[in-house]
């Protein structure tokens, strides 16, 4: 590339930083709007007609080679198209000979048609030059301006990969304060991550409340963030829930609220990708009205329910019959991003779950007495959306022989060297054990379970259950999820408190407690 064109390249690069992104501009004067291959064909025909007037003045039999039209010294699909299309158009009825580099690369030419592609934020300019081979003089030069569009973006991609040289797309410089306005349900936008620090920003305000589905497509590994309004806290993030390494977010959004999406690439990758988003309205809620306990819908073990929060701040109630003798009732939901489950027997709250740290799936198990149990579901953010709900009933585990030991007053004695077989009767079960030490020494107190899946924790107290008397505590120092305490004890009376950490103990809920001297 000669010095003249390097200067032009630099000028366009600088001017691109000083202009507004195309999404805020009309089509520039003199530029051709190209949104399809047919429109590009017409632009090429117009340019070829002008060039042909000059070529027609050449000596008959003159050989003209159609060479490259590079963008930033790199080949693109547009370069290949422009070269081949000009060759086809100029060869029709010509007295001269058109040579194409695809098949005539070794044939000597008298003239060469070649050029360069340059970009601003809103225009892609094609310089086409007729150069005399003998002396390399420029005989004639033509300019074709194409308004940058998603179609033009798609055929001018350059490189993809870690550390690759990738051009800035037409929406730069976008940011949180200057985002690209996104048309929900519209055509996908063609974008590039041009360097490792590039972040692409989009904004939209949905006209309906429902489920936002936003996703990228392409070969680079994208990461996506969703924000609401001016908040810096992410509503949602995603890495690879889309196809391949593409990001995809599904999240409830509300009509009239403004949201922002940020997209970046991982591992210093650069390259091209496409981005699209739309909002799906929730289906009709056939279970309504079930907003009160009195209008609760029927829930059973046999049928999973596909529920709907059809309006903002919707609350759904369900009821299930508990057989004689009571049952362990387990309620499981999925699809609620920030949900809350409450289970009642009459007006008595049996249990609640609102912080399970388990994504959009929640589970709550309670000991429900015979009769009607009520389940209350809500999205704590008041979002609209769909969810699934299921219930299971299991026999309540029989208490072990050490019950009732849920308080320190009911603690049963264990001696050094003893091994006790115990059970948890539910997630809220607490076992207190009394330990009498007759000789100062080093002791090990440990819990083990039969399934290697039961999670428990242990505390050791001196004389009482007062926090000031707590000597030690442990969660997982033993095998798997089991606690173990190793400590030096003086002669005296101690109390061991063991509790279940599982929200739903397995049916095999047995564990072993042993105390040994070291």
MITI-706794 format. One record per residue (C-alpha): x, y, z. Coordinates in steps of 0.25 Angstrom, whole numbers, padded with zeros to 4 digits, always signed. Layout:
BEGIN
XYZ...
***
This chain:
BEGIN
+0000+0000+0000+0006+0013-0004+0008+0025+0005-0004+0033-0001-0014+0022+0003-0008+0019+0016-0010+0034+0019-0025+0032+0015-0026+0020+0024-0021+0028+0036-0030+0040+0033-0043+0030+0032-0038+0023+0045-0037+0036+0052-0050+0042+0046-0058+0029+0050-0055+0032+0065-0061+0046+0064-0074+0042+0057-0087+0037+0063-0090+0022+0061-0099+0019+0049-0111+0015+0058-0112+0030+0061-0111+0035+0047-0118+0035+0033-0112+0029+0021-0101+0039+0017-0102+0047+0004-0097+0040-0008-0096+0027-0002-0104+0015-0007-0113+0007+0003-0109-0007+0001-0118-0017+0010-0117-0029+0000-0109-0036-0011-0119-0031-0021-0116-0016-0017-0101-0019-0017-0102-0024-0031-0108-0011-0035-0097-0003-0029-0087-0012-0036-0094-0010-0049-0094+0005-0047-0079+0005-0045-0076-0004-0056-0084+0005-0066-0075+0017-0062-0062+0009-0063-0066+0003-0077-0066+0016-0083-0052+0018-0080-0048+0004-0084-0055+0005-0097-0045+0016-0101-0033+0006-0100-0027-0001-0112-0034-0013-0116-0028-0026-0110-0023-0019-0098-0022-0028-0086-0028-0023-0073-0027-0031-0060-0037-0030-0049-0028-0031-0036-0031-0030-0021-0039-0020-0013-0034-0021+0001-0039-0016+0014-0028-0012+0024-0019-0021+0015-0028-0033+0017-0038-0041+0008-0053-0041+0011-0065-0047+0004-0068-0033-0002-0054-0032-0008-0056-0046-0015-0070-0042-0019-0066-0028-0025-0054-0034-0033-0062-0045-0039-0075-0037-0042-0066-0026-0049-0060-0036-0057-0073-0042-0061-0079-0028-0064-0068-0022-0072-0065-0034-0080-0079-0033-0087-0077-0028-0102-0063-0023-0099-0052-0021-0110-0042-0022-0099-0039-0035-0091-0043-0036-0076-0033-0045-0068-0038-0050-0054-0027-0054-0044-0036-0066-0041-0031-0073-0054-0021-0064-0061-0012-0061-0050+0001-0064-0058-0004-0056-0071+0003-0043-0074-0007-0031-0074-0006-0017-0079-0015-0011-0069-0019-0015-0055-0032-0011-0048-0030-0012-0033-0034-0004-0021-0036-0003-0006-0048-0003+0003-0049+0008+0014-0059+0010+0026-0064+0021+0034-0075+0019+0044-0086+0020+0033-0080+0018+0020-0072+0007+0013-0064+0014+0001-0059+0005-0010-0047+0012-0018-0046+0005-0032-0033+0009-0039-0028+0006-0053-0013+0005-0053-0004+0004-0065+0005-0008-0062+0017-0002-0070+0021+0009-0060+0010+0007-0050+0003+0020-0053-0011+0022-0049-0020+0025-0061-0033+0027-0055-0040+0025-0041-0054+0023-0037-0061+0024-0024-0073+0016-0019-0080+0019-0006-0088+0008+0001-0096+0012+0014-0092+0002+0024-0103-0008+0028-0104-0021+0035-0103-0028+0021-0090-0020+0018-0085-0023+0032-0087-0038+0029-0079-0038+0016-0067-0030+0021-0063-0038+0033-0048-0040+0034-0043-0049+0045-0047-0057+0057-0038-0063+0068-0029-0059+0079-0021-0047+0076-0026-0046+0062-0027-0032+0055-0042-0029+0054-0048-0016+0049-0057-0007+0058-0072-0009+0054-0081+0002+0050-0087+0004+0064-0074+0008+0071-0072+0015+0080-0084+0010+0088-0084+0009+0103-0094+0009+0115-0096+0024+0112-0097+0022+0097-0103+0008+0095-0109+0003+0082-0124+0004+0081-0129-0011+0080-0142-0014+0072-0148-0026+0079-0152-0037+0069-0144-0030+0058-0133-0035+0049-0120-0039+0056-0109-0029+0057-0095-0031+0052-0084-0027+0062-0070-0029+0064-0061-0030+0077-0049-0023+0071-0040-0024+0083-0039-0031+0096-0045-0019+0104-0057-0017+0094-0070-0017+0101-0083-0016+0092-0095-0009+0099-0110-0010+0095-0122-0004+0101-0137-0007+0099-0151-0003+0106-0161-0015+0103-0175-0011+0100-0180-0024+0107-0176-0031+0119-0171-0046+0117-0159-0054+0115-0147-0048+0109-0139-0057+0100-0126-0051+0096-0115-0058+0089-0102-0058+0081-0098-0066+0069-0084-0068+0063-0071-0074+0065-0065-0066+0077-0068-0069+0091-0077-0058+0096-0081-0054+0110-0094-0046+0113-0099-0037+0124-0113-0032+0126-0116-0019+0134-0128-0011+0138-0128+0004+0137-0117+0011+0144-0113-0001+0153-0099-0006+0152-0104-0020+0158-0106-0031+0148-0120-0036+0146-0114-0048+0139-0102-0053+0133-0098-0064+0123-0086-0071+0116-0090-0083+0108-0105-0086+0109-0106-0083+0094-0101-0091+0082-0087-0095+0084-0079-0084+0092-0090-0074+0090-0097-0067+0101-0112-0067+0103-0121-0061+0114-0135-0064+0117-0141-0054+0127-0154-0048+0131-0155-0033+0127-0166-0023+0129-0173-0014+0119-0168+0001+0120-0155-0002+0127-0142+0001+0121-0131-0010+0120-0117-0011+0116-0109-0023+0110-0094-0023+0110-0086-0034+0102-0071-0037+0102-0062-0048+0098-0055-0058+0107-0040-0061+0106-0036-0049+0098-0043-0054+0086-0047-0045+0075-0056-0046+0063-0070-0045+0058-0083-0049+0064-0098-0047+0062-0108-0042+0073-0123-0043+0074-0134-0042+0084-0149-0043+0086-0159-0044+0097-0170-0055+0098-0183-0052+0105-0187-0062+0115-0197-0072+0112-0212-0071+0117-0213-0075+0132-0224-0086+0132-0222-0088+0147-0227-0074+0151-0233-0070+0160-0223-0076+0170-0218-0064+0177-0223-0067+0191-0223-0080+0200-0238-0081+0198-0237-0082+0183-0225-0091+0183-0223-0100+0171-0222-0115+0173-0208-0121+0174-0205-0136+0174-0193-0146+0173-0198-0151+0160-0198-0138+0151-0188-0128+0150-0193-0114+0148-0189-0103+0138-0192-0090+0145-0192-0076+0140-0190-0063+0147-0199-0056+0137-0198-0042+0143-0188-0034+0151-0187-0038+0166-0196-0050+0164-0197-0060+0175-0202-0075+0173-0208-0084+0183-0209-0099+0183-0214-0110+0192-0211-0124+0194-0217-0135+0203-0208-0141+0213-0212-0156+0217-0215-0160+0231-0202-0161+0240-0196-0149+0232-0185-0149+0222-0172-0143+0218-0177-0133+0207-0166-0129+0197-0170-0117+0187-0161-0114+0175-0162-0103+0166-0153-0099+0154-0154-0086+0145-0155-0076+0156-0142-0067+0156-0144-0062+0170-0156-0069+0176-0161-0072+0190-0169-0085+0194-0177-0085+0207-0185-0098+0212-0196-0097+0222-0205-0106+0230-0217-0097+0232-0211-0084+0237-0199-0091+0242-0186-0088+0234-0179-0102+0233-0167-0097+0225-0162-0087+0215-0151-0086+0205-0146-0073+0198-0131-0074+0198-0127-0088+0193-0115-0083+0184-0120-0093+0173-0122-0085+0161-0137-0085+0156-0140-0098+0163-0145-0099+0178-0148-0110+0187-0155-0110+0201-0158-0122+0210-0167-0121+0222-0174-0131+0232-0188-0129+0228-0200-0134+0238-0212-0141+0232-0222-0132+0225-0220-0121+0215-0207-0114+0212-0206-0101+0205-0194-0097+0196-0192-0082+0193-0183-0078+0181-0178-0064+0177-0167-0058+0170-0160-0048+0179-0157-0038+0168-0172-0039+0164-0168-0044+0150-0177-0050+0139-0173-0064+0134-0176-0078+0134-0171-0089+0144-0173-0104+0147-0178-0109+0160-0178-0124+0166-0180-0130+0179-0176-0144+0186-0181-0150+0199-0173-0160+0207-0175-0166+0221-0169-0158+0232-0157-0166+0237-0159-0172+0251-0152-0165+0262-0139-0172+0268-0139-0178+0282-0132-0165+0287-0143-0156+0284-0148-0146+0289-0134-0140+0290-0137-0127+0282-0133-0119+0294-0122-0120+0304-0131-0124+0315-0134-0137+0307-0119-0140+0304-0116-0155+0305-0102-0159+0310-0091-0165+0302-0078-0170+0308-0064-0170+0303-0063-0182+0294-0078-0183+0291-0084-0184+0277-0098-0179+0275-0107-0181+0263-0116-0169+0261-0126-0163+0251-0130-0150+0246-0145-0149+0246-0145-0137+0237-0137-0125+0232-0141-0118+0245-0136-0129+0254-0126-0126+0265-0120-0136+0274-0114-0133+0288-0104-0143+0294-0098-0142+0308-0083-0146+0310-0076-0148+0323-0061-0148+0323-0054-0154+0335-0040-0152+0331-0033-0140+0325-0028-0144+0311-0029-0143+0296-0043-0148+0290-0049-0149+0276-0064-0147+0274-0069-0151+0260-0081-0153+0252-0082-0163+0240-0094-0167+0231-0098-0179+0224-0100-0172+0210-0088-0163+0210-0098-0152+0205-0104-0147+0218-0099-0134+0222-0098-0130+0237-0091-0120+0246-0087-0121+0261-0084-0112+0273-0078-0115+0286-0082-0108+0299-0077-0108+0313-0088-0110+0324-0099-0102+0316-0105-0098+0302-0100-0084+0305-0092-0078+0293-0081-0074+0303-0080-0088+0307-0077-0093+0293-0063-0100+0292-0062-0104+0277-0071-0106+0265-0069-0113+0251-0076-0116+0238-0068-0124+0228-0055-0129+0235-0059-0143+0235-0062-0152+0223-0070-0146+0212-0080-0136+0218-0078-0141+0233-0073-0133+0244-0061-0137+0253-0056-0130+0266-0042-0133+0272-0039-0126+0285-0033-0127+0298-0044-0128+0310-0043-0126+0325-0051-0135+0333-0065-0130+0334-0079-0130+0327-0080-0126+0312-0092-0125+0302-0091-0129+0287-0101-0122+0278-0103-0129+0264-0112-0123+0254-0116-0127+0239-0112-0118+0228-0120-0124+0217-0133-0118+0213-0138-0131+0210-0131-0143+0217-0130-0156+0209-0139-0167+0212-0127-0174+0218-0125-0163+0229-0117-0171+0239-0104-0167+0244-0093-0172+0254-0088-0164+0266-0075-0168+0273-0066-0163+0284-0052-0168+0285-0039-0165+0293-0026-0162+0286
***
